[in-house]
């Protein structure tokens, strides 16, 4: 496909109007009380690094606010690919998007991150005495509430828009086509792995 590309801010601005004053002025350089409250209620966020986007989920408020310009994200047991953390070691710039179920607004945070294994910081984030091996300290440079348009358009939280899981092949069936393994074996191992991690954390 040979599509026409836009290669400058000037060309982009010929298509889009300048942002409204409020869209610009709502951007904060530190976390205020509303940002802190939003984080405390959020059980799910998306972490963007240079080269990767990764979902992060836990109990509401799993991300800890350390100060006006610092938050701490625990790293729970996962697939050990370490994509995000390896990216951060190369380029520390990150973007975060926090969600609260039932709320159509989101919270966006931009800044830089560093990896910590500081026991004093991580110990309070233990679940059933299982302390995260590491965490990400994010140094907040920008924070702002994002309007509800995207989530309203998608009807993300509307019960009537939810699909039946059967609309998609199982995880094992999809991975089978990608890597050529046995679907039933993948499904069983996948379920067992998820169950094991959740049980060890005391969530099941």
C-alpha positions as CSV (number, residue, x, y, z in Angstrom):
1,X,0.0,0.0,0.0
2,X,1.5,3.3,-1.1
3,X,-0.3,5.8,1.2
4,X,0.4,9.5,1.4
5,X,2.3,10.4,4.6
6,X,2.3,13.5,6.8
7,X,5.8,14.3,7.8
8,X,5.7,17.6,9.7
9,X,3.8,19.3,12.5
10,X,3.0,22.1,10.1
11,X,1.3,19.7,7.7
12,X,-0.5,18.0,10.5
13,X,-1.8,21.4,11.8
14,X,-3.2,22.1,8.3
15,X,-5.7,19.3,9.0
16,X,-6.3,19.8,12.7
17,X,-7.2,23.0,14.6
18,X,-5.1,24.1,17.6
19,X,-6.2,22.5,20.9
20,X,-8.5,24.4,23.1
21,X,-7.2,26.3,26.0
22,X,-8.6,23.9,28.5
23,X,-7.1,20.9,26.7
24,X,-3.7,22.5,27.2
25,X,-4.1,24.1,30.7
26,X,-5.4,20.9,32.3
27,X,-1.9,19.3,31.9
28,X,-0.2,19.3,35.3
29,X,3.5,19.0,36.2
30,X,2.7,17.1,39.4
31,X,0.0,14.9,40.9
32,X,-2.9,16.8,42.5
33,X,-5.5,15.4,44.8
34,X,-7.7,14.3,41.9
35,X,-4.9,12.4,40.2
36,X,-4.1,10.7,43.5
37,X,-7.7,9.7,44.0
38,X,-7.9,8.3,40.5
39,X,-4.8,6.2,41.0
40,X,-6.1,4.9,44.4
41,X,-9.3,3.6,42.7
42,X,-7.6,2.1,39.6
43,X,-7.2,-1.7,39.3
44,X,-5.8,-1.5,35.8
45,X,-3.3,0.5,33.8
46,X,-1.4,0.3,30.6
47,X,2.4,1.0,30.6
48,X,3.9,2.3,27.4
49,X,7.6,2.2,26.8
50,X,9.7,2.9,23.7
51,X,8.9,-0.3,21.8
52,X,6.3,-2.0,24.0
53,X,2.8,-1.6,25.6
54,X,2.0,-3.8,28.6
55,X,-1.2,-4.2,30.7
56,X,-0.8,-4.1,34.5
57,X,-3.6,-5.1,36.9
58,X,-4.1,-5.7,40.5
59,X,-6.3,-4.6,43.4
60,X,-7.6,-1.0,43.2
61,X,-4.8,1.3,44.2
62,X,-2.0,-1.2,43.5
63,X,0.1,1.7,42.2
64,X,1.5,3.6,45.2
65,X,1.9,7.4,45.1
66,X,5.3,8.2,46.7
67,X,5.0,11.9,46.3
68,X,3.8,14.7,44.0
69,X,6.1,13.5,41.2
70,X,6.7,9.8,42.0
71,X,4.7,6.7,41.8
72,X,5.7,3.0,42.3
73,X,4.3,0.2,40.2
74,X,4.9,-3.4,41.6
75,X,6.0,-6.1,39.1
76,X,3.9,-9.1,39.8
77,X,4.8,-12.5,38.4
78,X,4.3,-12.8,34.7
79,X,5.9,-14.4,31.6
80,X,9.4,-13.2,32.4
81,X,9.9,-11.6,28.9
82,X,10.8,-8.3,30.7
83,X,10.1,-6.3,27.5
84,X,9.1,-3.1,29.3
85,X,11.9,-3.2,31.8
86,X,14.5,-3.9,29.2
87,X,13.2,-1.0,27.1
88,X,13.4,1.2,30.2
89,X,17.0,0.3,30.6
90,X,17.6,1.6,27.1
91,X,15.2,4.6,27.2
92,X,13.5,5.5,30.4
93,X,10.6,7.5,28.8
94,X,7.2,6.0,29.7
95,X,3.5,6.8,29.3
96,X,0.8,5.4,31.6
97,X,-3.0,5.2,31.2
98,X,-5.1,4.4,34.2
99,X,-8.6,3.0,34.0
100,X,-11.4,2.7,36.6
101,X,-14.2,0.2,35.7
102,X,-17.4,2.2,35.1
103,X,-15.6,5.5,34.7
104,X,-15.3,6.8,31.1
105,X,-12.5,9.3,31.9
106,X,-8.9,8.0,32.1
107,X,-5.7,9.4,33.7
108,X,-2.6,9.9,31.6
109,X,0.9,10.2,33.0
110,X,4.1,10.8,31.1
111,X,7.6,10.7,32.6
112,X,10.6,8.6,33.1
113,X,11.1,5.3,35.0
114,X,13.7,3.4,36.8
115,X,13.7,-0.2,38.1
116,X,14.1,-0.8,41.8
117,X,14.6,-3.8,44.1
118,X,14.6,-1.7,47.2
119,X,13.2,-4.0,49.9
120,X,12.0,-1.1,52.1
121,X,9.9,0.2,49.2
122,X,8.6,-3.1,47.9
123,X,7.8,-4.8,51.2
124,X,4.5,-2.8,51.8
125,X,3.3,-4.0,48.4
126,X,3.4,-7.7,49.3
127,X,0.4,-9.9,48.7
128,X,0.2,-12.7,51.3
129,X,3.8,-12.2,52.2
130,X,4.9,-12.4,48.5
131,X,7.0,-9.3,47.9
132,X,7.4,-8.1,44.3
133,X,10.9,-8.9,43.0
134,X,11.1,-5.4,41.5
135,X,9.1,-2.3,40.9
136,X,9.1,0.7,38.6
137,X,9.5,4.2,40.1
138,X,8.0,6.6,37.6
139,X,9.1,10.2,37.8
140,X,6.0,12.2,36.8
141,X,6.5,15.0,34.3
142,X,3.0,15.4,33.0
143,X,-0.4,14.3,34.3
144,X,-3.8,15.0,33.0
145,X,-7.3,13.6,32.9
146,X,-8.4,12.4,29.5
147,X,-12.0,13.1,28.4
148,X,-14.5,10.3,28.1
149,X,-15.0,10.3,24.3
150,X,-12.9,7.2,23.5
151,X,-14.5,5.0,26.1
152,X,-18.0,6.3,25.4
153,X,-17.5,5.6,21.7
154,X,-16.3,2.1,22.4
155,X,-19.0,1.5,25.1
156,X,-16.2,-0.3,26.9
157,X,-18.1,-0.7,30.2
158,X,-21.6,-1.3,28.7
159,X,-22.8,-4.8,29.5
160,X,-24.7,-5.1,26.2
161,X,-21.5,-4.7,24.2
162,X,-19.7,-7.6,25.8
163,X,-19.1,-10.5,23.5
164,X,-19.3,-14.2,24.4
165,X,-15.8,-15.7,24.9
166,X,-16.7,-18.3,22.3
167,X,-16.6,-15.5,19.7
168,X,-12.8,-15.9,19.8
169,X,-10.8,-19.1,19.6
170,X,-9.2,-20.2,22.9
171,X,-5.9,-18.8,23.9
172,X,-4.4,-22.2,23.1
173,X,-6.0,-22.4,19.6
174,X,-4.7,-18.9,18.7
175,X,-1.1,-19.6,20.0
176,X,-1.2,-23.0,18.1
177,X,-1.5,-21.2,14.8
178,X,1.3,-18.8,15.8
179,X,3.8,-21.3,17.1
180,X,2.6,-24.7,15.9
181,X,2.1,-26.3,19.3
182,X,-0.7,-28.5,20.6
183,X,-3.7,-26.3,21.5
184,X,-5.1,-28.6,24.2
185,X,-1.6,-28.7,25.9
186,X,-1.3,-24.9,25.7
187,X,-4.7,-24.3,27.1
188,X,-4.0,-26.7,30.0
189,X,-0.6,-25.2,30.8
190,X,-1.9,-21.7,30.4
191,X,-4.8,-22.3,32.8
192,X,-2.6,-24.1,35.3
193,X,0.0,-21.3,35.1
194,X,-2.5,-18.5,35.8
195,X,-4.1,-20.5,38.6
196,X,-0.7,-21.2,40.2
197,X,0.3,-17.6,40.2
198,X,-3.1,-16.4,41.5
199,X,-3.1,-19.1,44.2
200,X,0.4,-18.2,45.3
201,X,-0.6,-14.6,45.7
202,X,-3.7,-15.7,47.7
203,X,-6.2,-14.5,45.1
204,X,-8.0,-17.8,44.6
